[in-house]
Amino acid sequence: MRRFAKRILLAALLFSPVICAQAPGTGPVVEPRAKSAASQAPARIRTHVNEVIVPVTVVDKKGELVLDLVQNDFHVTDKGVVQKIERFDVDANPLAVVLVVDANLRLQAMAPVIRGMGSIFTETVMALSGEAAVISYGSAPEVEQSFTQDHDAVEKAIANLQFLWSDSNLYDAMTKGLEMLNSQPMEYRRVLLVVGESQDTHSHAKLSQLLEEAQLSNVVIYAIGPSSTAGDLRYGKDEAPGMRPPPTLKLPKLPPIPAVSPYTALAVWLLTRATNEISNHQLEVAAASTGGIHYRAFHQETIRTALDRIGGVLHAQYILSYAPNPDPYEGFNEINVTVDREGVKVRARPGYYASVPH
């Protein structure tokens, strides 16, 4: 944690913050009554893009963050056309984070680990100035905690999560998270963090649609995929994991940050064709489509270290923005970010949606 704090301090010393405005089972299962349900697909949001905001993560060959780049080191193209970078910041604006947790009965064996991740989430992701909300989902999304800066309230909401559902309506929960993020002030950097498996039962919302909304709202999606199989191997299927004490917290060596997602091309394909034909890799694609990161969690420590890594990225990102062509292509516009340094890799959103007002 001290090393993480030093990285944040280094970023703050190297770059002065500037406020940046954003453009708009088996056996019987007892189902708890849903507090809310998605009765229909949400209305599609269309907006003209006046400013494109691009959070950028740069890592070296070892997967370590590169923090000493300056504005002139970056180059951005929009549909192949070089753009003038209008704003350049590092960790300038406060974070608004919605934590979305899969509450399926299938993940009950991992419950002690997920319930015990609250302090790491608040300390490394929310940090000092961030706000967070907590949603669980099964047949419908449940708001366990609305937006707050109170770390204790967020940790309590996570610690009290119940894994009782037979359904996993992932897309409806992500859509609810996007709605909540859109209610936050425009200057906030918006983050959707999903802890769940890459599958959806029968949501009303569609994957391509919610990813389009994430693009329009400047939301970056991060995901941690806990494995129900790994949980069974760790705790045993027939034991009562909820009765076990939380595992002792350890701080292993952090894994390297994945630099370039192999799902980026698939994400672009999905976004440009507005299709929903993706299975088993929905969260990988969702993260890649917005410039975020997906971690697979095959053992309990991966969840903790993934949270630590995601927090490190969020608080040491380069934030670039530029004004696109006043008459942009209506639909998905691909962008590309490069830097003038050898041996580094760049992670950024692959594009954005635009529409011309009628």
C-alpha positions in Angstrom: 0.0 0.0 0.0 2.9 2.3 0.7 4.3 1.7 -2.8 0.9 2.4 -4.2 0.7 5.7 -2.3 4.1 6.7 -3.5 3.0 6.1 -7.1 0.1 8.4 -6.6 2.3 11.1 -5.0 4.7 10.8 -7.9 1.9 11.3 -10.4 0.6 14.3 -8.5 4.1 15.9 -8.4 4.8 15.4 -12.0 1.6 16.8 -13.3 -0.5 19.7 -12.1 -4.3 18.9 -12.3 -6.6 20.7 -14.6 -10.3 20.3 -14.5 -11.6 18.8 -17.7 -15.2 19.1 -18.8 -16.8 16.0 -20.3 -19.3 15.8 -23.1 -22.4 14.4 -22.5 -27.6 -25.0 -9.5 -28.7 -27.5 -8.6 -31.6 -28.2 -6.1 -34.4 -25.8 -5.3 -33.6 -22.1 -5.2 -35.6 -19.6 -3.2 -35.8 -16.4 -5.2 -36.0 -13.2 -3.1 -38.5 -10.6 -4.4 -36.9 -8.0 -6.7 -37.0 -4.5 -5.5 -36.9 -3.3 -9.1 -37.1 -4.8 -12.6 -36.2 -3.7 -16.0 -39.6 -3.7 -17.7 -38.3 -2.7 -21.1 -35.1 -1.8 -22.8 -33.9 1.8 -21.9 -34.3 4.6 -24.4 -31.3 5.1 -26.6 -29.3 8.3 -26.0 -28.1 10.3 -28.9 -25.8 13.3 -28.6 -23.5 15.4 -30.7 -19.9 15.0 -29.6 -18.2 18.3 -28.9 -15.2 16.9 -27.0 -13.7 13.4 -27.0 -12.1 12.4 -23.7 -9.6 9.6 -23.8 -8.2 8.0 -20.6 -4.8 6.4 -21.5 -2.7 3.9 -19.6 0.9 3.4 -20.6 3.0 0.5 -19.4 6.5 -0.7 -20.0 7.6 -4.2 -21.0 7.2 -5.5 -17.4 3.6 -4.2 -17.2 4.6 -1.3 -14.9 3.0 2.1 -15.2 4.9 4.8 -17.1 4.3 8.1 -15.4 6.8 10.6 -16.9 5.3 11.3 -20.3 4.3 14.8 -21.4 1.7 16.0 -23.8 4.0 16.2 -26.8 4.7 12.5 -26.4 1.2 11.6 -27.3 -0.4 11.4 -30.8 -4.1 10.8 -31.5 -5.8 10.1 -34.8 -9.6 10.1 -35.4 -10.5 7.9 -38.4 -6.9 8.3 -39.5 -6.8 12.1 -39.1 -4.3 13.6 -36.7 -6.0 15.5 -33.9 -4.8 18.4 -31.8 -4.7 17.5 -28.1 -6.6 20.3 -26.3 -6.3 19.1 -22.7 -3.7 16.9 -20.9 -4.0 15.8 -17.3 -3.1 13.0 -14.9 -5.7 11.9 -12.3 -7.2 15.4 -12.5 -10.9 14.8 -11.7 -12.6 13.0 -8.9 -14.0 9.5 -9.6 -17.5 8.3 -9.6 -17.5 4.5 -9.5 -20.4 2.0 -9.6 -19.4 -1.4 -8.3 -21.7 -4.1 -9.8 -21.5 -7.5 -8.2 -23.0 -10.8 -9.5 -25.2 -12.2 -6.7 -25.8 -15.6 -8.4 -26.0 -18.7 -6.1 -23.3 -20.1 -8.3 -20.7 -17.7 -6.8 -21.7 -18.5 -3.1 -18.5 -20.4 -2.6 -16.6 -17.2 -3.4 -18.7 -15.1 -1.0 -16.1 -14.7 1.8 -13.6 -13.3 -0.7 -16.0 -11.0 -2.4 -17.5 -9.7 0.9 -14.0 -9.2 2.2 -12.8 -6.9 -0.6 -14.4 -3.8 0.7 -11.4 -2.2 2.3 -9.2 -2.6 -0.7 -11.9 -1.2 -2.9 -12.4 1.9 -0.8 -8.7 2.5 -0.2 -7.3 1.9 -3.7 -10.3 2.6 -6.1 -12.3 5.3 -4.3 -9.2 6.7 -2.5 -9.6 10.0 -0.8 -11.9 12.0 -3.2 -13.9 9.4 -5.0 -17.6 8.5 -4.7 -19.0 5.0 -5.1 -22.3 3.1 -5.3 -22.9 -0.6 -5.0 -25.3 -2.7 -7.1 -25.9 -6.5 -6.8 -27.8 -8.4 -9.5 -29.6 -11.6 -10.1 -33.0 -11.4 -11.8 -32.9 -7.6 -11.4 -30.3 -5.0 -10.3 -30.5 -4.0 -6.6 -29.0 -0.8 -5.4 -27.3 -1.8 -2.1 -25.7 1.6 -1.6 -26.3 4.8 -3.5 -23.4 7.2 -4.2 -21.4 8.2 -1.2 -17.9 9.2 -0.1 -18.4 7.3 3.1 -15.9 4.4 3.0 -17.6 2.6 6.0 -21.0 2.6 4.2 -19.5 1.2 1.0 -17.6 -1.5 2.9 -20.8 -2.4 4.9 -22.8 -2.8 1.7 -20.2 -5.1 0.2 -19.8 -7.2 3.4 -23.6 -7.7 3.5 -24.0 -9.0 -0.1 -26.1 -12.1 -0.4 -25.7 -14.7 -3.2 -29.1 -16.2 -3.6 -30.2 -15.9 -7.2 -30.4 -18.4 -10.0 -30.3 -15.7 -12.7 -27.6 -13.4 -13.8 -29.1 -10.5 -15.7 -25.7 -8.8 -16.3 -26.7 -6.3 -19.0 -29.7 -4.9 -17.0 -27.3 -4.4 -14.0 -24.7 -2.6 -16.1 -27.4 -0.5 -17.7 -28.6 0.5 -14.2 -25.0 1.4 -13.3 -24.7 3.6 -16.4 -27.9 5.4 -15.4 -26.5 6.1 -12.0 -23.2 7.4 -13.4 -25.1 9.7 -15.7 -26.6 11.4 -12.7 -23.1 12.4 -11.4 -21.6 15.8 -12.1 -20.1 16.2 -15.5 -16.6 16.8 -14.2 -16.4 13.4 -12.6 -14.5 10.6 -14.3 -17.1 7.8 -14.6 -16.2 4.1 -14.0 -18.3 1.0 -14.0 -16.5 -1.9 -12.2 -18.1 -5.3 -12.6 -17.3 -8.3 -10.4 -19.0 -11.3 -12.0 -18.9 -14.0 -14.6 -19.2 -13.3 -18.3 -22.7 -14.6 -18.9 -26.2 -13.1 -19.0 -29.4 -15.0 -18.4 -32.2 -13.0 -20.1 -31.7 -9.2 -19.6 -33.9 -6.8 -21.4 -30.9 -4.6 -22.2 -28.5 -5.6 -25.0 -24.7 -5.7 -24.8 -24.1 -3.5 -27.9 -26.6 -1.0 -26.8 -25.2 -0.6 -23.3 -21.7 -0.3 -24.7 -22.9 2.5 -27.0 -24.3 4.3 -24.0 -21.0 3.8 -22.1 -19.2 5.4 -25.1 -21.6 8.3 -25.2 -21.3 8.9 -21.5 -17.5 8.7 -21.3 -17.8 5.6 -19.0 -14.8 3.2 -18.7 -15.7 -0.4 -17.8 -13.4 -2.5 -15.7 -14.2 -6.1 -14.7 -13.0 -8.9 -12.5 -14.3 -12.4 -13.3 -14.4 -14.6 -10.2 -14.6 -18.3 -11.1 -17.3 -20.3 -9.6 -15.3 -23.5 -10.4 -12.3 -22.1 -8.5 -14.6 -21.3 -5.6 -15.8 -24.8 -5.5 -12.3 -26.2 -5.5 -11.2 -23.8 -2.7 -14.1 -24.2 -0.3 -16.0 -27.4 -1.5 -19.5 -27.4 -3.0 -21.2 -28.9 0.1 -19.7 -26.6 2.8 -21.3 -23.4 4.0 -18.8 -20.7 2.9 -20.9 -18.0 4.6 -20.0 -19.5 8.0 -16.2 -19.3 7.3 -14.2 -16.3 8.5 -12.8 -14.1 5.8 -9.5 -15.3 4.5 -6.4 -13.6 6.0 -5.4 -10.6 3.9 -2.1 -11.0 2.2 -0.4 -8.6 -0.2 1.3 -10.7 -2.9 3.4 -9.3 -5.7 1.1 -7.4 -8.0 0.6 -9.0 -11.5 1.5 -6.9 -14.5 -1.2 -4.8 -16.0 -2.5 -6.3 -19.3 -1.3 -3.8 -21.9 -3.3 -4.6 -25.0 -6.5 -6.5 -24.9 -6.9 -9.4 -27.4 -10.7 -8.5 -27.4 -10.3 -5.0 -28.8 -10.9 -6.0 -32.4 -13.9 -8.0 -31.3 -15.2 -5.0 -29.4 -14.9 -2.8 -32.5 -16.7 -5.4 -34.6 -19.5 -5.5 -32.1 -19.8 -1.7 -31.8 -19.7 -1.1 -35.5 -22.4 -3.8 -36.3 -24.6 -3.2 -33.3 -24.8 -6.9 -32.7 -25.4 -8.9 -29.5 -23.7 -12.1 -30.8 -21.1 -12.4 -28.1 -21.0 -15.2 -25.6 -18.7 -16.3 -22.7 -16.5 -13.2 -23.2 -19.0 -10.3 -22.6 -17.0 -8.6 -19.9 -13.7 -8.9 -21.7 -15.3 -7.2 -24.7 -17.0 -4.6 -22.6 -13.7 -3.6 -21.0 -11.9 -3.5 -24.3 -14.6 -1.4 -25.9 -14.1 1.4 -23.4 -10.3 1.2 -22.7 -10.7 -0.7 -19.4 -9.2 -3.9 -18.1 -10.6 -7.3 -17.4 -9.0 -9.7 -14.9 -9.8 -13.4 -14.6 -9.9 -14.4 -10.9 -9.1 -18.1 -10.5 -8.1 -17.8 -6.9 -8.9 -15.5 -4.0 -5.8 -13.3 -4.2 -6.5 -12.3 -7.8 -9.6 -10.4 -6.8 -7.6 -8.4 -4.2 -4.6 -7.8 -6.5 -6.9 -6.9 -9.4 -8.6 -4.2 -7.3 -5.2 -2.8 -6.3 -4.1 -2.7 -9.9 -7.3 -1.1 -11.2 -7.0 1.5 -8.4 -3.4 2.2 -9.4 -4.4 2.7 -13.1 -7.4 4.9 -12.3 -5.2 7.3 -10.2 -2.3 7.4 -12.6 -4.0 7.7 -16.0 -3.2 10.3 -18.6 -6.4 12.1 -19.7 -6.4 13.4 -23.2 -9.2 15.3 -24.9 -9.7 16.8 -28.4 -12.4 18.5 -30.4 -13.5 16.1 -33.2 -14.5 17.1 -36.7 -17.6 19.4 -36.4 -19.2 17.1 -39.0 -18.2 13.6 -37.6 -19.3 10.3 -39.0 -22.6 9.3 -37.5 -22.0 6.1 -35.6 -18.8 4.6 -34.3 -15.6 6.5 -35.0 -12.3 4.6 -34.4 -9.4 6.4 -32.7 -5.8 5.5 -32.1 -3.4 6.7 -29.5 0.4 6.3 -29.8 3.4 7.7 -27.8 6.9 8.6 -28.7 8.7 6.1 -26.6 10.1 2.7 -27.5 9.1 -0.5 -25.6 5.9 0.8 -24.1 2.3 -0.3 -24.8 -0.8 1.9 -24.8 -4.3 1.1 -23.6 -7.1 3.5 -24.6 -10.7 3.4 -25.8 -10.8 2.2 -29.4 -13.4 4.9 -30.5 -16.5 6.8 -29.7 -20.1 7.2 -30.9 -21.3 10.4 -32.5 -24.6 11.5 -34.0 -25.6 14.5 -36.0 -28.5 16.5 -34.5 -31.6 16.4 -36.8 
